[in-house]
Amino acid sequence: MLTDHDLRELLDFQASSAVVSLYLNTDPSAGNKETHRRHLRALLRQVESPADVEAIERYFEHEFDWSGRSVAVFSCARQDWFRSFPLAIPLRSRVRVSDRPHVKPLADLLDSYGGYGVALVDKQGARFFYFHLGELIEQEGVLGEAVRHTKRGGGSQAAGRRGGIAGQTNYTEEVAERNLREAAEFAARFFSENNVRRVLIGGTEENVNLFRSLLPKAWQSLVVGTFPMSMTASHTEVLERAMQIGEEAERRQEAKWVESLITAAAKGKNAVLGLEDTLKALNDGRIQTLFILEGDRQPGYQCTQCSYLTSVEVATCPYCGGAVKSIPDAVELAVRRVMQNGGEVEVLRQNEALAAKGRIGALLRY
């Protein structure tokens, strides 16, 4: 299971020779096992290192069980280094050979599908789910005091007397609120222990609103969507609904981010747009949050001595005077460097506004 720690290890890996990064789509809807094997062989024909080809083939022959929807494999045979990550979400098949692991697809995946906490609530308790990269990782529940409902009619309507509705109603509401308060306290612990990044709440509108108001404010701020759903819903139903709501909320959030980014850049307020201005800010260590479009690749140039990046062809590095080489994907290096420097990377699925401004931009620290 891919984690933030795994991504950090890939980012920090120092290779003394070429690294093979292979992504293979194994989704059953895209073909059977033999179809995927043929695609794998075609990808490996692009790799010129026999030792890496052998290591990857050995993995698929003896370790990979072909049960997921895609897999990411990284190999640097000369350093006896190999990592693999079966995934429950399909990724486009591709292979890259470079001096470092090609991690951008995994960063995209963690950004879009990582760390969902889901709460299904009713007046008596709650069920909690942690979904990560399309898989159910954890489930727990909490059950409070039973809520008794009084049938209308057949008894005295005087409050406080046997069969009285008002007294019973007040008691019922008190029990329900107490149960949801306990559920909210449990939720805060559950979300914290599982490093949840975004929260979804299912149930009736009344129960959802009350539960949300009882959550600590830090968790209220991470609620990205709510939806009607029964406490008895299956894992599959919860997962499908959670991913749908989460993606819709993500698109809305992305639109707000880009609007703020473009407005700030137009006013000259710690924001840049376009590849060259973004790379300049990156070289100065000023990027706080990098915004890119999913799958975007843009060529550029890199200094062989100080790693200065630019999209403009130059004879020598303006920083150190070193030699400059062309690179096929400056965006990939920008993603890597921002994450290594402790910044954030937001990968946007589709955004015409950002596409019109150069497909990349950043909010700056200063």
ChimeraX attribute file (.defattr): number of C-alpha atoms within 10 A of each C-alpha:
attribute: neighborCount
match mode: 1-to-1
recipient: residues
	/A:1	12
	/A:2	17
	/A:3	15
	/A:4	12
	/A:5	9
	/A:6	14
	/A:7	17
	/A:8	14
	/A:9	11
	/A:10	17
	/A:11	19
	/A:12	13
	/A:13	13
	/A:14	13
	/A:15	15
	/A:16	11
	/A:17	13
	/A:18	19
	/A:19	26
	/A:20	26
	/A:21	22
	/A:22	23
	/A:23	25
	/A:24	22
	/A:25	22
	/A:26	29
	/A:27	21
	/A:28	16
	/A:29	8
	/A:30	12
	/A:31	12
	/A:32	12
	/A:33	14
	/A:34	9
	/A:35	12
	/A:36	19
	/A:37	17
	/A:38	11
	/A:39	16
	/A:40	22
	/A:41	12
	/A:42	11
	/A:43	18
	/A:44	21
	/A:45	12
	/A:46	12
	/A:47	17
	/A:48	11
	/A:49	17
	/A:50	12
	/A:51	15
	/A:52	23
	/A:53	20
	/A:54	12
	/A:55	18
	/A:56	22
	/A:57	16
	/A:58	12
	/A:59	16
	/A:60	14
	/A:61	11
	/A:62	8
	/A:63	10
	/A:64	14
	/A:65	10
	/A:66	16
	/A:67	14
	/A:68	17
	/A:69	18
	/A:70	21
	/A:71	24
	/A:72	23
	/A:73	19
	/A:74	26
	/A:75	23
	/A:76	24
	/A:77	20
	/A:78	14
	/A:79	13
	/A:80	10
	/A:81	14
	/A:82	16
	/A:83	14
	/A:84	19
	/A:85	18
	/A:86	20
	/A:87	23
	/A:88	18
	/A:89	17
	/A:90	20
	/A:91	19
	/A:92	12
	/A:93	17
	/A:94	15
	/A:95	20
	/A:96	18
	/A:97	19
	/A:98	13
	/A:99	15
	/A:100	23
	/A:101	25
	/A:102	24
	/A:103	19
	/A:104	21
	/A:105	17
	/A:106	20
	/A:107	19
	/A:108	20
	/A:109	20
	/A:110	18
	/A:111	18
	/A:112	20
	/A:113	19
	/A:114	23
	/A:115	22
	/A:116	26
	/A:117	27
	/A:118	26
	/A:119	28
	/A:120	27
	/A:121	28
	/A:122	23
	/A:123	26
	/A:124	18
	/A:125	22
	/A:126	25
	/A:127	19
	/A:128	21
	/A:129	25
	/A:130	23
	/A:131	23
	/A:132	23
	/A:133	21
	/A:134	19
	/A:135	17
	/A:136	15
	/A:137	13
	/A:138	13
	/A:139	15
	/A:140	13
	/A:141	16
	/A:142	17
	/A:143	15
	/A:144	17
	/A:145	12
	/A:146	13
	/A:147	15
	/A:148	12
	/A:149	11
	/A:150	12
	/A:151	9
	/A:152	10
	/A:153	10
	/A:154	8
	/A:155	12
	/A:156	12
	/A:157	15
	/A:158	12
	/A:159	13
	/A:160	12
	/A:161	13
	/A:162	12
	/A:163	18
	/A:164	18
	/A:165	21
	/A:166	14
	/A:167	15
	/A:168	18
	/A:169	15
	/A:170	11
	/A:171	15
	/A:172	18
	/A:173	13
	/A:174	13
	/A:175	19
	/A:176	23
	/A:177	18
	/A:178	17
	/A:179	24
	/A:180	28
	/A:181	20
	/A:182	19
	/A:183	27
	/A:184	25
	/A:185	14
	/A:186	17
	/A:187	26
	/A:188	15
	/A:189	11
	/A:190	20
	/A:191	22
	/A:192	12
	/A:193	9
	/A:194	17
	/A:195	14
	/A:196	20
	/A:197	17
	/A:198	21
	/A:199	23
	/A:200	23
	/A:201	25
	/A:202	24
	/A:203	21
	/A:204	17
	/A:205	13
	/A:206	10
	/A:207	19
	/A:208	23
	/A:209	13
	/A:210	17
	/A:211	28
	/A:212	20
	/A:213	13
	/A:214	18
	/A:215	20
	/A:216	13
	/A:217	10
	/A:218	9
	/A:219	19
	/A:220	15
	/A:221	12
	/A:222	14
	/A:223	18
	/A:224	20
	/A:225	19
	/A:226	24
	/A:227	16
	/A:228	14
	/A:229	17
	/A:230	14
	/A:231	16
	/A:232	10
	/A:233	10
	/A:234	9
	/A:235	13
	/A:236	11
	/A:237	11
	/A:238	22
	/A:239	19
	/A:240	12
	/A:241	18
	/A:242	25
	/A:243	18
	/A:244	13
	/A:245	16
	/A:246	22
	/A:247	17
	/A:248	14
	/A:249	15
	/A:250	19
	/A:251	15
	/A:252	12
	/A:253	14
	/A:254	19
	/A:255	17
	/A:256	11
	/A:257	16
	/A:258	19
	/A:259	13
	/A:260	14
	/A:261	21
	/A:262	20
	/A:263	13
	/A:264	16
	/A:265	16
	/A:266	13
	/A:267	9
	/A:268	10
	/A:269	13
	/A:270	18
	/A:271	27
	/A:272	26
	/A:273	23
	/A:274	18
	/A:275	24
	/A:276	19
	/A:277	17
	/A:278	27
	/A:279	27
	/A:280	17
	/A:281	21
	/A:282	23
	/A:283	18
	/A:284	9
	/A:285	16
	/A:286	21
	/A:287	30
	/A:288	21
	/A:289	18
	/A:290	23
	/A:291	23
	/A:292	28
	/A:293	21
	/A:294	17
	/A:295	14
	/A:296	15
	/A:297	14
	/A:298	15
	/A:299	15
	/A:300	21
	/A:301	21
	/A:302	24
	/A:303	21
	/A:304	15
	/A:305	13
	/A:306	15
	/A:307	17
	/A:308	20
	/A:309	25
	/A:310	25
	/A:311	20
	/A:312	13
	/A:313	13
	/A:314	15
	/A:315	11
	/A:316	15
	/A:317	22
	/A:318	12
	/A:319	12
	/A:320	12
	/A:321	12
	/A:322	17
	/A:323	15
	/A:324	22
	/A:325	17
	/A:326	18
	/A:327	15
	/A:328	12
	/A:329	14
	/A:330	23
	/A:331	23
	/A:332	19
	/A:333	21
	/A:334	21
	/A:335	23
	/A:336	23
	/A:337	17
	/A:338	19
	/A:339	20
	/A:340	13
	/A:341	13
	/A:342	11
	/A:343	18
	/A:344	18
	/A:345	22
	/A:346	19
	/A:347	24
	/A:348	24
	/A:349	15
	/A:350	15
	/A:351	16
	/A:352	11
	/A:353	13
	/A:354	22
	/A:355	14
	/A:356	11
	/A:357	14
	/A:358	16
	/A:359	23
	/A:360	25
	/A:361	28
	/A:362	30
	/A:363	25
	/A:364	19
	/A:365	13
	/A:366	11
